[in-house]
């Protein structure tokens, strides 16, 4: 089983995970299996917050008797949006490192929804997974306490979870955003906008900080109407860009805080017959798998996907081996890759 990414479980696995026959509080086998297979997570989320499974009932022992751990060689990876290619890259790094020690990965998509995230956290405890790697939906609201109380090792990636002191892997978001914004300034753009992510997340706040820092370093005061915040999704980027295009005077360039929103932003620019970079310079966080086919190619602030995943797995393996260090944080650097979308007067017409 080592080295696989598991997305689906059988009814038999569902029975084991649900704790049937062990004398402890359970959910039904069918419910547990449907939830892990992606059907019914919303209903389970509502019940678990109600809760159908009180946190006090999810434990590794019952009346002093040890309960076997059915997923002792499985990690849960709870990511905020598995549609995003960033998390696919991180998952590859996690899987490669986990496979060396015979662990498999159960992939869970929280879809930027706190209720879904809470349901998956409950399932990770109920399923007795060996460890959890999570990209928190919210820095302040995500609560990993149930995992820690249960003794389940946990590592965060991409974002912090301020309620709990846990190991984490981050990138220097502020420095990355600063470098991208300074590049646009160096190309002669002065009215530079930001399409940022949801401000409940570490990444969105740090990228805004770097954007504003770069502007001020060059004597440009940030303007509130030029900073629009969305949901890290394609539609959010489209809506944010459409709003910026209605601003007068229009921005000359934009820093977009992730690749999915950049796709939406480019769609809005095409509809408005705005040429990139002639009418709008553009820099985006994260590489596009299809960037070689994009016209013009997009300048990106690349995050080291594989290194993030491997570092998270190494931290989790250290916890499983008994490391007593607390709150270890690994911070990795980004890399600016300059392409035509941000180089003034060199782009192809998107109209």
C-alpha positions in Angstrom: 0.0 0.0 0.0 3.0 2.3 0.4 3.3 5.3 -1.8 -0.3 5.5 -3.1 -2.7 8.4 -3.0 -6.0 7.0 -1.8 -9.2 8.9 -2.7 -11.8 6.1 -2.3 -12.5 3.4 0.3 -14.5 0.2 0.2 -17.5 -0.6 2.4 -15.2 -3.0 4.3 -12.7 -0.2 5.0 -15.6 2.1 5.9 -16.7 -0.4 8.5 -13.2 -0.6 10.0 -12.9 3.2 9.9 -16.3 3.8 11.4 -15.3 1.6 14.4 -18.1 -0.9 14.1 -18.0 -3.7 16.6 -15.6 -1.9 18.9 -18.1 -0.7 21.5 -17.2 3.0 21.0 -19.5 5.7 19.6 -19.7 5.4 15.8 -21.3 6.8 12.7 -22.8 4.3 10.3 -20.6 2.4 7.9 -22.4 3.7 4.9 -22.1 7.3 6.1 -18.4 7.0 6.7 -17.7 5.3 3.3 -19.9 7.9 1.5 -18.1 10.8 3.1 -14.6 9.5 2.3 -15.8 8.8 -1.3 -16.9 12.4 -1.7 -20.6 11.9 -1.3 -22.3 13.3 1.8 -19.4 15.4 3.2 -21.8 18.3 3.6 -24.3 16.3 5.6 -21.5 14.8 7.7 -20.0 18.3 8.3 -23.3 19.6 9.6 -23.8 16.6 11.9 -20.2 16.7 13.1 -20.5 20.3 14.0 -23.9 19.6 15.7 -22.3 17.2 16.6 -23.2 13.6 15.9 -19.7 12.7 17.0 -18.7 14.7 20.1 -15.0 15.3 20.2 -14.8 13.6 23.5 -16.1 10.4 22.0 -13.3 10.2 19.4 -10.5 8.4 21.2 -7.9 5.7 20.9 -9.2 3.7 23.9 -12.5 2.5 25.3 -12.8 1.8 28.9 -9.1 1.4 29.3 -8.9 -1.1 26.4 -6.7 -0.3 23.5 -8.4 0.1 20.1 -6.5 -1.0 17.0 -5.5 1.7 14.6 -7.0 0.8 11.2 -5.0 3.4 9.2 -1.7 3.2 11.0 0.2 3.5 7.6 -2.0 6.2 6.1 -1.7 10.0 6.3 -4.6 12.4 5.6 -3.7 15.3 3.3 -6.5 17.9 3.9 -6.0 20.6 1.2 -8.0 23.8 0.8 -8.5 23.4 -2.9 -7.3 20.3 -4.8 -8.4 21.9 -8.1 -5.4 24.2 -7.7 -2.2 22.9 -9.5 -0.2 24.2 -6.5 -1.6 21.5 -4.3 -1.0 18.8 -6.9 2.6 19.8 -6.8 2.8 19.7 -3.1 1.0 16.3 -3.0 3.7 14.9 -5.3 6.4 16.0 -2.8 4.5 14.6 0.1 3.9 11.2 -1.6 7.5 10.8 -2.7 8.8 11.3 0.9 6.0 9.2 2.5 6.6 6.3 0.2 10.1 5.9 1.5 8.6 4.8 4.8 5.7 2.9 3.4 2.9 5.4 4.0 0.0 6.1 1.7 -2.0 9.3 1.4 -5.7 9.8 1.8 -6.5 13.0 -0.1 -9.3 15.3 1.2 -10.5 18.4 -0.5 -11.9 21.1 1.9 -12.7 23.4 -1.0 -12.0 26.5 1.1 -15.0 25.6 3.3 -14.5 25.5 7.1 -17.4 23.0 7.6 -15.9 20.5 5.1 -12.5 21.0 6.7 -13.9 20.3 10.2 -15.6 17.2 8.9 -12.4 15.9 7.4 -10.5 16.7 10.7 -13.1 14.6 12.6 -12.7 11.8 10.1 -9.0 11.8 10.4 -9.4 11.3 14.2 -12.1 8.7 13.8 -10.1 6.8 11.2 -7.0 6.7 13.4 -4.7 8.0 10.6 -1.0 8.0 11.5 -0.6 11.8 10.7 -2.2 14.7 9.0 -0.8 17.4 6.6 -3.3 20.3 6.2 -3.5 23.5 4.3 -5.7 25.5 6.7 -8.8 27.1 5.3 -8.5 30.0 7.8 -5.5 31.1 9.8 -7.7 32.1 12.8 -10.6 29.8 12.6 -9.1 26.4 11.7 -8.8 24.4 14.9 -6.4 21.5 14.9 -6.9 20.8 18.7 -8.9 17.6 18.2 -5.9 16.1 16.4 -3.4 17.2 19.1 -5.7 16.1 21.9 -5.9 12.7 20.2 -2.1 12.5 19.8 -2.2 12.7 16.0 0.9 14.4 14.6 0.0 17.3 12.3 1.9 19.6 9.9 0.5 22.7 8.1 1.5 23.7 4.6 1.1 27.0 2.8 -0.8 28.7 5.6 -0.6 29.0 9.4 -3.2 27.9 12.0 -2.8 30.4 14.8 -4.9 28.5 17.3 -2.4 25.7 17.6 1.4 25.4 17.9 2.2 22.9 15.2 5.0 22.3 12.7 4.6 24.0 9.4 6.1 24.7 6.0 5.6 28.1 4.4 7.2 30.2 1.7 8.3 33.8 2.0 5.1 35.2 0.5 5.9 38.9 1.2 9.3 38.7 -0.4 7.8 37.0 -3.5 5.0 39.6 -3.9 7.5 42.4 -3.4 9.8 41.0 -6.1 6.9 40.7 -8.6 5.7 44.2 -7.9 9.2 45.7 -8.1 9.6 44.0 -11.5 6.4 45.6 -12.8 7.7 49.0 -11.5 11.1 48.4 -13.2 9.2 47.9 -16.5 7.6 51.3 -16.2 4.2 50.4 -14.8 3.1 52.8 -12.0 -0.6 52.2 -11.4 -0.3 48.6 -10.2 -3.3 46.7 -8.9 -3.5 43.6 -6.7 -5.9 40.7 -7.0 -5.5 39.1 -3.6 -6.8 36.0 -1.9 -9.2 35.8 1.1 -7.7 37.8 3.9 -8.5 35.1 6.5 -5.5 33.3 5.0 -1.8 33.8 5.8 -0.9 33.8 2.1 -3.3 36.6 1.2 -2.2 38.9 4.0 1.5 38.3 3.4 1.2 38.9 -0.4 -0.6 42.1 0.2 2.1 43.2 2.6 4.8 42.5 0.0 2.9 44.3 -2.7 2.4 47.4 -0.6 6.1 47.3 0.6 7.3 47.4 -3.0 5.1 50.3 -3.9 6.2 52.3 -0.9 9.9 51.6 -1.6 9.4 53.3 -4.9 7.4 56.2 -3.6 4.0 55.0 -4.7 1.3 55.1 -2.1 -1.0 52.0 -2.2 -4.6 52.8 -3.2 -7.5 51.0 -1.7 -9.5 50.8 -5.0 -6.6 49.0 -6.7 -6.6 46.1 -4.2 -9.4 43.6 -4.7 -9.7 40.4 -2.7 -11.3 37.2 -4.0 -11.5 33.5 -3.2 -8.4 32.0 -4.9 -10.6 30.5 -7.6 -11.0 31.2 -11.3 -14.4 33.0 -11.0 -13.0 35.1 -8.2 -10.1 36.2 -10.4 -12.6 37.0 -13.3 -14.8 39.1 -11.0 -11.9 40.9 -9.5 -10.4 41.8 -12.8 -13.7 42.9 -14.2 -14.1 45.2 -11.2 -10.6 46.7 -11.7 -11.3 47.3 -15.4 -14.2 49.6 -14.3 -11.8 51.7 -12.1 -11.0 55.1 -13.5 -8.3 55.6 -14.4 -7.6 51.9 -15.1 -4.6 50.1 -13.6 -1.6 49.6 -15.9 -0.6 46.3 -14.4 -1.7 43.7 -11.9 -0.2 41.3 -9.4 -2.4 38.2 -9.1 -2.1 36.1 -5.9 -2.5 32.6 -7.5 -2.7 30.9 -10.8 -6.4 30.0 -10.8 -7.4 33.6 -10.2 -4.9 34.6 -13.0 -6.8 32.4 -15.4 -10.0 34.2 -14.5 -8.3 37.6 -14.8 -7.0 36.7 -18.3 -10.5 35.7 -19.4 -11.8 39.1 -18.2 -9.0 40.9 -20.1 -9.8 39.0 -23.3 -13.5 39.9 -23.1 -12.5 43.6 -22.6 -10.1 43.3 -25.5 -7.2 44.4 -23.3 -3.8 43.4 -24.6 -1.3 41.9 -22.2 1.2 43.5 -21.5 0.5 46.5 -23.8 -2.7 47.5 -21.9 -2.2 45.5 -18.7 1.1 44.0 -17.4 0.5 40.8 -15.4 2.5 38.8 -12.8 1.0 35.8 -11.0 1.9 33.6 -8.1 2.5 29.9 -9.0 3.5 28.3 -12.3 0.8 27.3 -14.8 1.1 23.7 -16.1 0.0 25.1 -19.5 2.1 28.3 -19.5 4.1 27.2 -22.5 0.8 27.3 -24.5 -0.3 30.7 -23.1 0.1 33.7 -25.4 1.9 35.7 -24.1 3.6 33.4 -21.5 2.9 34.6 -17.9 5.5 35.9 -15.6 5.2 33.9 -12.4 6.4 33.9 -8.8 7.1 30.2 -8.5 6.8 28.3 -5.2 8.9 25.2 -4.8 6.0 22.7 -4.8 8.0 19.5 -4.4 10.2 21.0 -1.7 7.1 22.1 0.3 5.7 18.6 0.1 8.9 16.9 1.0 9.6 19.3 3.9 6.1 18.7 5.3 6.5 14.9 5.0 9.9 15.1 6.7 8.5 17.1 9.6 5.7 14.6 10.0 8.1 11.7 9.9 10.1 13.4 12.6 7.1 13.6 14.8 6.2 10.0 14.2 9.8 9.1 15.2 9.3 10.9 18.5 10.7 14.4 17.9 10.0 16.6 20.9 10.8 19.9 19.2 7.8 22.3 19.3 6.4 24.5 16.5 9.1 23.9 13.9 8.7 26.1 10.9 10.4 25.7 7.5 10.3 28.8 5.3 11.2 28.4 1.6 12.0 31.0 -1.0 10.1 31.8 -4.2 11.6 32.5 -7.6 10.5 35.2 -10.1 10.4 33.9 -13.7 10.1 36.8 -16.1 8.2 36.2 -19.3 6.4 38.4 -21.8 3.2 39.2 -19.8 5.1 41.7 -17.7 7.6 43.1 -20.2 6.2 46.4 -21.5 5.5 46.6 -25.3 6.5 42.9 -26.0 3.3 41.0 -25.6 0.9 39.5 -28.1 -2.6 41.0 -28.5 -5.1 39.0 -26.5 -8.1 40.6 -28.3 
